[in-house]
Structure formats: structure tokens, C-alpha cells
């Protein structure tokens, strides 16, 4: 009953959004209801961010689903060298090749570790895949076509940071026990070679549907947050705050963590804030968010021991922040 009511509310909201999108102009609702101009501005900004991001979210979830269904863990693992340090660079390349979202990468990494992949190599794939993949590159290029330095910085710094994370995790956990918990009982979208082609196609749509609605709610929250900031908060205060060379990146990293946006769409939220926050702050938002966010933390806590999860968060945070400051010093 609860599930039926929840689905009913979701479909009702979708219907209202679709109806308003088609007929709001002809009905002149803003004049009839005397809606404040700020609310209309909020609505305009929110819709522009959301509608720009949706095509990339759809593309991302379908490509991710195809990989989940048709590409086995062994296919990824066989291209990773056995040498501990020599495996870090190929692991970043593997993360960049496969457009796997941050929602799907955690169970994939867990399976790779169960099949013998070294911890530090798996962590390189975990932090690199959601930010370096081709879908994210495409969406970032589209969102920042007038400021390509953000595109280059996001991809270049993420590549460097992923390798540094691998080196630090290797130094910390080289001789330690496996941080994985016992087998987590939730259903995952495993690659199954013995399934028929028709069933695999069905699996693609099932997985894409689940992933789209999972990520869609975070996109809605992020778009609403960015719209609220631009509409209702004093611009002078935000500019002074966002342009601070030390506070700006740290605040945007915190925003990225708690907003938990999907990496296929976060560039559009970042672009909407680019007139308020500095370039280095926007880059910090775009690099840190796909690597570490709240929903990823909850997923990792299901698969990994809590101490390891918080250690990984600390490692990524204390690598990203100084790297962003160095980038800021060199570029500006």
C-alpha cells in the first residue's frame, strides 16, 4: 500500500510538471495567481538546469546498463597488470573507458576485489570511473563550452588525483587485512553470460529505469538547491564567499558531498553557479562530488568496514583540496 501511494504521488507530480510545461503559458497562471517574480525566476532557473541535464542522464544510465549486462568483471580485470604500482595507471584508464556511474561502481569494485583485485587498484577505479568517463566529459564540455579550462581541469586533475589516491591507499593498506564486509545481501545487476540476448535487453531497461529514478531525485535536489542560491540568497555575499581562494573550494566540496549529484548532470549545476563561485571552486565541486558523496558513502558502508570507508573519505578529501589550491595558484 505504501509503495502504491508513493508511486501515485510520483506519477501525479510528473503529470503536473508535464501539464505545466505544455499549458502554463496559455493559461497565464502567473497573472491569475499573482506569483512573485522571484518564484518565477526560481522556476525558470530550475527547469533550465533540469532539462539540460536530462539527456545526459538518460545517455549515461543506458550506457552504464549496457556495460553492466554485457561486460564481465573478468574483462575489466584482465587488463590490469599484477604489479602493484604498475597497475595504478591502467586502472585509471579502465575507469575512464567505462561510463559507470557512482551508484553502480561500488558493487562492481566489491566484485572485482572478491575475485582478487588489489585494494588500492580497486579504489583507483572507484574514484576515477564516475568522473573520467566519456559521458561526463561530453556533459562537462556541453555545460562549459564557453570556459573550456573547467573541462580540461576537471579531467586532468581527476586523473592525477585518482593515481594519488591509489598510491596513498597502497601505502596505508599494503599489509593489512581485507576491509570488505561479509557478502551484502542486496540484489545487484551481475553480468550473467548464460542469459539469453532478449533477457539481457530486458535487464538493460530494468537497470536503466532503476538507475534513472535513483539519480533523478538527486538531480532534482541539486537543481533546486542551485536555483534557490541564485534566486533568494544575496549575490554580493555569495560572490565574496565563493571567490575566497581558501573557503570557496572547501565549501563547494561540501556542497558536492551532500548534494550527491550524478556525475552526468553535475556540470550543469556547476555551470549555473559559475558566476558566483570561482573557477577553482567549481572545479573542486566537479572533481570531488563524483569521487565522494553522501549516497556513495552509504553504499560503501554496506560493503566495506566503516573504518576503511572514513579513511578513504579522508584520503580523497585531503588530496583533492591541496591539489585544487595548487591548480588555483598556478592558473590564477
C-alpha positions in Angstrom: 0.0 0.0 0.0 2.8 2.4 0.9 4.6 1.6 -2.4 1.4 2.2 -4.3 0.9 5.6 -2.7 4.5 6.6 -3.3 4.3 5.7 -7.0 0.9 7.5 -7.2 2.5 10.7 -5.8 5.4 10.4 -8.2 3.2 10.0 -11.3 0.9 12.8 -10.2 4.0 15.2 -9.9 5.2 14.1 -13.3 1.8 14.8 -14.8 1.7 18.2 -13.2 5.1 19.1 -14.4 4.3 17.9 -17.9 0.9 19.7 -17.9 2.5 23.0 -16.7 5.3 22.6 -19.3 2.7 22.4 -22.1 -0.1 24.8 -21.0 1.3 27.2 -18.3 1.9 29.9 -20.9 -1.5 29.8 -22.4 -3.2 29.8 -19.0 -1.2 32.8 -17.8 -1.1 31.3 -14.3 1.5 33.8 -13.1 -1.0 36.7 -13.7 -4.0 34.9 -12.2 -2.3 33.6 -9.1 -0.1 36.7 -8.7 3.0 34.6 -8.3 6.1 36.6 -7.0 8.7 37.3 -9.6 11.4 35.6 -7.5 9.4 32.4 -7.5 9.1 32.6 -11.3 12.8 33.2 -11.6 13.4 30.1 -9.4 11.2 28.1 -11.6 12.9 29.2 -14.8 16.4 28.5 -13.5 15.3 25.2 -12.1 13.7 24.0 -15.3 16.7 25.2 -17.4 19.2 23.2 -15.3 17.0 20.1 -15.1 16.0 20.0 -18.8 19.6 20.5 -20.0 20.8 17.7 -17.8 18.2 15.0 -18.5 19.5 13.9 -22.0 23.0 13.2 -20.5 21.5 11.4 -17.5 19.5 9.1 -19.9 22.5 8.5 -22.1 24.6 7.7 -19.0 22.2 5.3 -17.5 21.7 3.3 -20.7 25.5 3.1 -21.5 26.1 2.1 -17.9 23.4 -0.5 -18.1 24.8 -2.0 -21.3 28.2 -2.4 -19.6 26.6 -3.9 -16.5 24.9 -6.5 -18.6 27.4 -7.3 -21.4 30.8 -6.7 -19.9 32.0 -9.1 -17.3 34.2 -8.3 -14.3 36.9 -10.6 -15.7 37.1 -8.5 -18.9 38.0 -5.4 -16.9 40.3 -7.2 -14.6 42.4 -9.0 -17.2 43.7 -5.7 -18.5 45.1 -4.6 -15.1 48.8 -5.6 -14.5 49.7 -7.6 -11.5 52.5 -5.2 -10.4 51.0 -3.2 -7.5 52.4 0.2 -8.6 52.3 -0.5 -12.3 48.6 -1.3 -12.1 47.6 2.2 -11.0 47.9 3.9 -14.4 46.0 1.2 -16.3 43.3 1.3 -13.5 42.7 5.0 -14.2 42.5 4.2 -17.9 40.0 1.5 -17.2 37.9 3.9 -15.1 38.0 6.4 -17.9 36.9 4.0 -20.6 33.8 2.6 -18.9 31.0 5.1 -18.3 29.9 3.6 -15.0 28.0 5.9 -12.6 28.9 6.3 -8.9 25.8 4.3 -8.0 27.0 1.3 -9.9 30.7 1.4 -9.3 30.7 0.4 -5.6 29.2 -3.1 -6.2 31.4 -3.6 -9.2 34.5 -2.7 -7.2 33.4 -5.1 -4.5 33.1 -7.9 -7.0 36.5 -7.2 -8.5 38.1 -7.4 -5.0 36.4 -10.7 -4.3 38.0 -12.0 -7.5 41.4 -11.0 -6.4 41.9 -7.3 -7.4 44.2 -5.4 -5.1 42.5 -2.9 -2.8 44.4 0.2 -4.0 43.7 -0.7 -7.7 40.0 -1.1 -7.0 39.9 2.2 -5.2 41.5 3.9 -8.2 38.7 2.5 -10.4 36.1 3.6 -7.8 37.2 7.2 -7.7 38.1 7.6 -11.4 35.2 5.9 -13.3 32.4 8.3 -12.2 34.3 11.4 -13.2 36.6 10.5 -16.1 34.2 8.5 -18.3 33.2 9.7 -21.8 29.6 10.7 -20.8 30.9 13.0 -18.1 33.4 14.5 -20.5 30.6 15.2 -23.0 28.3 16.7 -20.5 31.0 18.9 -19.0 32.1 20.1 -22.5 28.5 21.0 -23.3 27.9 22.8 -20.0 31.2 24.7 -20.1 31.7 25.2 -23.8 32.5 28.9 -23.2 35.0 28.1 -20.5 37.0 25.0 -21.6 39.6 25.5 -18.8 37.0 23.9 -16.5 36.7 20.9 -18.8 40.5 20.4 -19.0 41.0 21.0 -15.3 38.2 18.5 -14.3 39.6 15.7 -16.4 43.3 16.4 -15.8 43.1 16.9 -12.1 40.8 13.9 -11.6 43.3 11.7 -13.4 46.1 12.9 -11.2 44.1 12.7 -8.0 42.9 9.1 -8.8 46.5 8.0 -9.1 47.5 9.7 -5.9 44.6 8.1 -4.1 45.8 4.7 -5.3 49.4 5.4 -4.0 48.2 6.5 -0.6 45.8 3.6 -0.2 48.6 1.2 -1.2 50.9 2.8 1.4 48.3 2.5 4.2 46.8 -0.9 3.5 49.6 -2.8 1.7 50.0 -5.3 4.6 46.6 -5.0 6.2 43.5 -7.3 6.1 40.7 -7.1 3.6 38.3 -4.3 4.5 35.3 -5.9 2.8 32.3 -6.9 5.0 30.6 -10.2 4.6 28.6 -10.7 1.4 26.0 -8.0 1.2 22.6 -9.5 0.5 21.0 -6.9 -1.7 20.3 -7.7 -5.4 22.9 -6.4 -7.8 22.9 -6.4 -11.5 25.5 -9.1 -12.1 26.9 -9.9 -15.5 25.5 -13.3 -16.5 26.8 -14.8 -19.6 24.3 -17.7 -19.8 21.2 -15.4 -20.1 19.5 -15.0 -23.5 20.0 -11.9 -25.6 16.3 -11.0 -25.1 16.7 -11.3 -21.4 19.8 -9.1 -21.4 18.0 -6.4 -23.3 15.2 -6.5 -20.7 17.9 -6.3 -18.0 19.3 -3.2 -19.6 16.0 -1.4 -19.4 15.3 -2.6 -15.9 18.7 -1.4 -14.7 18.4 1.9 -16.6 15.0 2.6 -15.2 16.1 1.9 -11.6 19.3 4.0 -12.1 17.4 6.9 -13.7 14.9 7.3 -10.9 17.6 6.8 -8.3 19.8 9.5 -9.8 16.9 11.7 -10.9 15.9 12.6 -7.4 19.4 13.8 -6.6 19.4 15.8 -9.8 16.1 17.4 -8.7 17.5 18.3 -5.3 20.7 19.7 -6.9 18.8 21.8 -9.4 16.5 23.1 -6.7 19.5 23.9 -4.5 21.4 25.8 -7.2 18.2 27.7 -8.2 17.5 28.6 -4.6 21.0 30.0 -4.2 20.8 32.1 -7.3 17.3 33.4 -6.6 17.0 34.0 -2.9 20.5 34.5 -1.4 22.2 37.9 -1.5 24.5 37.8 -4.6 27.1 40.2 -3.0 27.6 37.9 0.0 27.8 34.8 -2.2 30.3 36.3 -4.6 32.5 37.4 -1.7 32.2 34.0 -0.1 32.5 32.0 -3.3 35.5 33.9 -4.6 37.6 33.3 -1.4 40.6 31.3 -2.5 40.5 29.0 0.5 36.9 28.9 1.6 35.4 28.7 -1.9 36.8 25.3 -2.9 36.1 23.8 0.6 32.5 24.9 0.6 31.9 23.6 -2.9 33.4 20.3 -1.9 31.0 20.1 1.0 28.1 21.0 -1.3 29.1 18.3 -3.7 29.2 15.7 -0.9 25.8 16.4 0.5 24.0 17.1 -2.8 25.1 13.7 -4.2 24.5 14.6 -7.8 25.0 12.1 -10.6 28.2 12.9 -12.5 26.4 13.0 -15.8 24.5 16.1 -14.7 26.5 17.9 -12.0 28.3 20.0 -14.7 25.0 21.8 -15.4 24.5 22.7 -11.7 28.2 23.8 -11.5 27.8 25.9 -14.6 24.7 27.6 -13.1 26.9 28.7 -10.2 29.9 29.8 -12.2 29.1 33.5 -11.9 29.0 33.2 -8.1 31.9 30.9 -7.3 35.5 31.0 -8.6 36.7 28.6 -11.3 38.8 26.7 -8.8 35.7 26.3 -6.6 33.7 25.0 -9.5 36.4 22.5 -10.4 36.6 21.3 -6.8 32.8 20.7 -6.9 33.1 18.8 -10.2 36.1 16.7 -9.1 35.2 15.8 -5.6 31.5 15.1 -6.0 31.7 12.1 -8.2 34.6 10.6 -6.1 32.9 11.1 -2.7 29.3 11.9 -1.9 26.7 11.0 0.7 24.9 8.3 -1.3 28.3 6.7 -2.2 29.3 6.7 1.5 26.1 4.8 2.4 26.7 2.3 -0.4 30.3 1.8 0.7 29.3 1.3 4.4 27.2 -1.6 3.2 30.1 -3.3 1.5 33.2 -2.1 3.4 34.1 -1.8 7.1 33.3 1.7 8.5 36.8 2.5 9.5 38.0 1.9 5.9 35.2 4.0 4.4 36.0 7.0 6.6 39.7 6.6 5.9 39.1 6.6 2.2 36.9 9.7 2.5 39.7 11.5 4.5 42.3 10.4 1.9 40.3 11.7 -1.1 39.4 14.9 0.7 43.0 15.7 1.8 44.3 15.0 -1.7 41.6 16.9 -3.6 41.7 20.1 -1.6 45.5 20.8 -1.8 45.6 19.8 -5.5 42.8 22.4 -6.2 44.8 25.0 -4.3 47.9 24.2 -6.3 45.8 24.4 -9.5 44.4 27.8 -8.4 47.9 29.1 -7.6 49.3 28.0 -11.0 46.4 29.2 -13.1 45.4 32.4 -11.4 
